């Protein structure tokens, strides 16, 4: 496995691992330990994402159509309905990894001072890191199912963060409104994935993108 592959794996997985450690081990780590274990790996990941970004943009690489895919594990394998958890490395995903980790690192660093007097800082930083992990899952997806899970993870973490101060009535009402509105979009998203599978008999980006021109021509002939 190349350095670029290892860097991409670290960038995507480290926020999720850090969120789990900070959230489940906050009693032992304390607030400062939780902040450190979520912020430091993310800043390192942002540095690696910057390296991948400049290497991809200014190096000699093929375009997004020739994506490199790192397969982590298989989620579904039922007939032609196959979905893997994989990291898709192409120009677009590398740019988005750089943006997500860069912005999230700044938010983590800013939140160290902003949340200084809050007694539940460990929980807050765990939510932030989990949000970053879900966003990275979304932008590195190689199929529509992973894209959907990443989108759902982002929505769930948004709900947690908006309602972080749950003892306030306004903080209780706002996430519920956001949750309900997001569910409407999620329903349409799920219908779209079902439609893609019915038309293309696959939910993989590569298979769908390769077959799309032929489907367009068939549609135009039908019309």
N, C-alpha and C positions, 0 to 999 in steps of 0.2 A: 504493500500500500504506500502510495507516494505521500510526501509531506503535505501537498495540497489536500489530499483526501483526509488525512489525519486532522488537519486544521479545520476543514469543513465539519467533520464529526465533532470536534471539540466545540466549535462555535454553536452548533445546534443543540448538542446534548448537555453542555455544562450548565446553562441556565435552569433546565429542568431538574437536574441532579441537585443543584444548589437550592432550588426552591423546596425540594423534598427534604433536604437536610435541615434547612432553616425553619421550615414549618413544623416538622415532626420532632426536631431536636432543640427547639427554642428554650425549653426548660433547662437544658444543660449548657447551651451556647450563650444564652442571655441575648440582650438586644444588640450589644456591640459585636458579639460573635456572629450573629445572624446577618448583620449588616456587612461585615467583612466577607463572609462566605458567599454572599450573593453579589457583592460589588466587585471584589478583586478579580474573580474568574471572568466576569463580564467585561471588565476593562481589558483583560488579556485577550478575550475573544474579539473585542473591537479592534485591537491591534492586528490580530490575525486576519480579520475580515478586511482591514485596510490593505494588508499585504496581498490578499487574494484579489481585491478590487484593482489595485494598480497593476498587478501581474496580468490580470485578465484584460483590462482595458488597454494597457500600453504594451503588453507582450504580444507575441505572435500566436494567436489562437483562432480556431474556427468559430463560426457564429453560433447563435443559440440553437440552430437546427441540429447541430452536432453536439448535443449535451452529453456530459459525462454523468453517470448515475451510480451512486453508492447505495447498494441495497443493504438494509439493516435487518429486517425480518418481514415475514409474510403475514398479512392480516387475514385475507380471504382468498380461497381457492376453490370456487364452486363452478364447475364447467368453464365457461369463458369469462365468468365474473371473478377476475383476479386483481387483488389490490395488495401492493407491498408498501411498507414504510421505507421510503428511500429518500436520499438527498440528491436532488437534481442540481448539478453545477453547470450553469451556463452564464452568459453575460448578464441577463436580467436577474437571476437569483443571486449572483455575486454582488451586484449593485444593491439589491434589497437587503442582503445580509449586512453589508457595510452600513447602510442607512439605519436599519433596525438596531444593531448593536451599538452604533455610535450615539444615536439619540437616547437609547435606553441607558447607556453608561452615564450620560449627562444627567438624566433624570434620577438615577440611583445616587450619584454624587450630590446633586442638589438636595435630594430628600434626606441625606444624612443630617444636614443642618435644619431643614424645614420641619422634620419630625423629631427634633432633638428632645422635646419635652413630652412626647407622646409615650405612654407606657406600653403600647402595643406595637412598637417599631418592628419587632421580629416578624409579626404576622404581615405587616404592610410590605416589608421587603420580600417576604416569601411570595406574596401576590404579584409584586412587580416582576420578580424573576420568572414566575410561572407565565405571566403575560408575555414576556420576551420569548420564552420557549414556544408558546403557542403561535406567536407571530412568525418565528423562524420556521416552524413546521409548515406554516401556510406558504411562505415565500419560497421554500425549497421543495414543495410538493411535486411529485412526479405523476400523480393521478388525481382524479376528481374526489375520491374518497378521502385521501390525505388532506386535500385542500379543504374539504368539508369539516374534517376533524379540527384542523387548524383554525378555521373560521369559528367553529363552536367554542374552541378553547379561548380564543380572543374575546368572544362574547361573554363567556362565563367569568373570565378574569375581570372584564369591565364591570360586570355586576358586583363582584367582590370589592373592587376598588371604589366604585361609586358609592356603595353602601358600607364603606369601611367603618365610619362612625355610626354604627347601627343604633346607638342610643339616642340619636337625634331624629325627630319625625321626618324632617326633610330628606335626610340621608336614607331613610327607609322607603320613602315614596319614590324617589328618583330612580333607583335601580330596578324597581318593579316595572315602571313605565318603559325603561330601556329594554328590559327583558321581554316584555310583551311585544314591543315593536320589532325587536330582532327575530322573534319567533315567526312573524309573518314573512320576513325575508328568508329565514331558514327553510320554511315550507316551500317557497318558490325555488330556492337553491336545490333542495332535494328532488323536486319535480324535474328540474333541469338535468340533474345527473341521471335520473331514470330515463329521460328522453334521449340523452346522449348514448346510454347503453343500448336502448332499443334500436337506435339508428345505426350505431357503429359496432355494436356487439363487443364493446371494450370501453373501459374507463381510463385507459392509459393515455397520457398526453401524446406520446409518440405515435401510437396507433390511430388516434383520432385525428391528429394533425396531418398524418400521411394520407388518410382516407378522405379528408374533408374536400379537397379539390374535385374528386370524383363524384361526391355527393352533391356538390354545387352544380356540376355539369348535368347530373341526372335530374336535379330539381328544375333547372332551366329548360331541359327538354320536355319535362312534364308540363310546365307552364306554357 
